[in-house]
Amino acid sequence: MEQIMEYEFTLKFKVEPEKTSEDDIHVRLGEAGCTDALVGLGLPGYVGLEFIREAGSAEEAILSALADVKKALPGATLVEAGPDFVGLTDVADLLGMSRQNMRKLFISHAASFPPPVHGGASMVWHLAQVLEFLKTRAYEFTPSVLEVATASMQVNIAKERTLVDARLDERLRRQLAA
């Protein structure tokens, strides 16, 4: 029998600015079954939703939330699912350690640390990959965090994959696999 658990995650959407009245969004989300989301409105045209959703898996929780939001806010475009993209400070906060300790861990294991999604002055990683790395080094964290991070990463990768030019797809796959 499948065990139902609570999963915490965020979904950020771009919506038509004229459809971002807080009251309207709350009503529409409630009617679509998204009563388990905290709504955040920042920039005009963007909506952030922090979910605590019960489901049999993180994947199921995120996919059902996406379906509910699409029903409530037709035309909304997913910007990002999270937790996924993180810096060292984010990981340190999650593990309850200092940023300096996390940076030291990164530097001392640079050769085996997961590659960043974005390099430069502010490096960004997929949280799931960093957690998998830390798990092999006996760092402890709630297993559902890894499950949600993995599902969020897959959603974000799938979303970005729709942008790949079909003519280049197979050639890119071969080059990136090499």
C-alpha positions as CSV (number, residue, x, y, z in Angstrom):
1,M,0.0,0.0,0.0
2,E,1.3,3.4,-1.0
3,Q,2.2,5.7,1.9
4,I,0.9,9.2,1.8
5,M,3.4,11.9,2.9
6,E,3.6,15.7,2.9
7,Y,5.9,17.3,0.3
8,E,7.0,20.9,0.4
9,F,7.9,22.6,-2.9
10,T,7.4,25.8,-4.8
11,L,6.1,26.5,-8.3
12,K,6.6,29.9,-9.9
13,F,4.6,31.0,-12.9
14,K,4.4,33.9,-15.3
15,V,0.8,35.0,-15.9
16,E,-0.8,37.8,-17.7
17,P,-0.3,40.9,-15.4
18,E,-4.0,41.9,-15.5
19,K,-4.8,38.4,-14.1
20,T,-2.7,38.8,-11.0
21,S,-5.1,40.4,-8.6
22,E,-4.5,38.6,-5.3
23,D,-8.1,38.0,-4.5
24,D,-8.8,36.6,-8.0
25,I,-5.9,34.3,-7.8
26,H,-6.9,33.0,-4.4
27,V,-10.4,32.3,-5.5
28,R,-9.4,30.6,-8.7
29,L,-6.7,28.5,-7.0
30,G,-9.2,27.5,-4.3
31,E,-11.8,26.5,-6.8
32,A,-9.1,24.3,-8.6
33,G,-8.2,22.5,-5.3
34,C,-5.0,24.4,-4.5
35,T,-5.9,25.2,-0.9
36,D,-2.6,23.7,0.1
37,A,-0.6,26.6,-1.4
38,L,0.6,29.9,0.0
39,V,0.4,32.5,-2.7
40,G,3.1,35.1,-3.2
41,L,2.9,38.0,-5.7
42,G,6.1,39.9,-6.3
43,L,6.7,41.3,-9.7
44,P,3.6,42.1,-11.8
45,G,2.8,39.1,-13.9
46,Y,4.5,36.5,-11.7
47,V,3.0,34.2,-9.0
48,G,4.9,32.1,-6.6
49,L,3.2,29.2,-4.9
50,E,4.6,27.4,-1.8
51,F,2.9,24.0,-1.6
52,I,2.6,21.5,1.2
53,R,0.8,18.7,-0.6
54,E,0.0,15.2,0.5
55,A,0.7,12.5,-2.1
56,G,2.2,9.1,-2.6
57,S,5.4,10.6,-4.0
58,A,7.0,14.0,-4.6
59,E,6.6,13.5,-8.4
60,E,2.9,12.9,-7.9
61,A,2.6,15.9,-5.6
62,I,4.3,18.3,-8.1
63,L,2.5,16.9,-11.1
64,S,-0.9,17.2,-9.5
65,A,-0.1,20.7,-8.3
66,L,0.9,21.7,-11.9
67,A,-2.3,20.3,-13.2
68,D,-4.4,22.2,-10.6
69,V,-2.6,25.5,-11.3
70,K,-3.0,25.1,-15.1
71,K,-6.7,24.5,-14.5
72,A,-7.0,27.6,-12.2
73,L,-4.7,29.9,-14.3
74,P,-5.0,28.9,-17.9
75,G,-2.2,30.3,-20.0
76,A,0.2,30.4,-17.0
77,T,3.7,29.5,-17.9
78,L,5.9,27.6,-15.5
79,V,9.1,29.5,-14.7
80,E,10.6,27.2,-12.1
81,A,9.9,24.3,-9.8
82,G,11.8,24.1,-6.6
83,P,13.7,23.4,-4.6
84,D,16.2,22.9,-7.4
85,F,18.6,25.7,-8.3
86,V,20.8,26.5,-5.3
87,G,24.1,28.1,-4.3
88,L,26.4,27.0,-1.5
89,T,24.6,29.2,1.0
90,D,21.3,27.5,0.3
91,V,22.8,24.1,0.8
92,A,24.5,25.2,4.0
93,D,21.2,26.6,5.4
94,L,19.4,23.3,4.5
95,L,22.1,21.3,6.3
96,G,22.4,23.6,9.3
97,M,26.0,24.4,8.6
98,S,27.9,27.7,7.9
99,R,28.5,28.8,4.4
100,Q,32.2,28.8,5.1
101,N,32.0,25.1,6.0
102,M,30.0,24.3,2.9
103,R,32.6,26.2,0.7
104,K,35.4,24.3,2.4
105,L,33.7,21.1,1.6
106,F,33.2,22.2,-2.0
107,I,36.9,23.2,-2.4
108,S,38.3,20.1,-0.8
109,H,36.1,17.9,-3.0
110,A,36.1,20.0,-6.2
111,A,37.1,17.1,-8.4
112,S,34.1,15.0,-7.3
113,F,31.6,17.7,-6.5
114,P,28.7,17.8,-9.0
115,P,29.3,20.3,-11.8
116,P,27.3,23.5,-11.5
117,V,24.4,24.5,-13.8
118,H,25.9,27.9,-13.9
119,G,29.5,28.8,-13.2
120,G,31.1,32.1,-12.4
121,A,31.1,34.4,-9.4
122,S,27.8,33.0,-8.2
123,M,27.7,29.3,-9.0
124,V,24.4,27.4,-9.1
125,W,23.8,23.7,-8.8
126,H,20.9,21.3,-8.9
127,L,20.1,20.6,-5.3
128,A,19.3,16.9,-6.0
129,Q,22.8,16.4,-7.4
130,V,24.5,18.1,-4.4
131,L,22.4,16.1,-1.9
132,E,23.3,12.8,-3.7
133,F,27.0,13.8,-3.3
134,L,26.5,14.7,0.3
135,K,24.6,11.5,1.0
136,T,27.6,9.5,-0.1
137,R,29.6,11.4,2.6
138,A,27.2,10.5,5.4
139,Y,25.6,14.0,5.7
140,E,22.0,13.6,7.0
141,F,18.9,15.4,5.8
142,T,15.2,14.5,5.4
143,P,14.8,11.9,2.6
144,S,11.7,13.7,1.3
145,V,13.9,16.8,0.6
146,L,16.0,14.7,-1.9
147,E,12.9,13.3,-3.4
148,V,11.3,16.7,-3.9
149,A,14.6,18.2,-5.2
150,T,14.9,15.3,-7.7
151,A,11.3,15.7,-9.0
152,S,11.7,19.5,-9.2
153,M,15.0,19.1,-11.2
154,Q,13.2,16.7,-13.6
155,V,10.3,19.2,-14.1
156,N,12.8,22.1,-14.8
157,I,14.9,20.0,-17.2
158,A,11.7,18.9,-19.1
159,K,10.5,22.5,-19.3
160,E,13.8,23.7,-20.7
161,R,14.0,20.7,-23.1
162,T,11.1,22.0,-25.0
163,L,13.3,24.9,-26.1
164,V,15.8,22.6,-27.9
165,D,15.7,22.9,-31.7
166,A,14.6,19.5,-33.0
167,R,17.3,19.7,-35.8
168,L,20.0,19.8,-33.2
169,D,18.6,17.5,-30.6
170,E,20.3,14.2,-31.6
171,R,23.6,15.9,-32.4
172,L,23.5,17.7,-29.0
173,R,22.7,14.5,-27.2
174,R,25.7,12.7,-28.8
175,Q,28.1,15.6,-28.1
176,L,27.0,16.0,-24.5
177,A,27.2,12.3,-23.8
178,A,30.8,12.1,-25.0
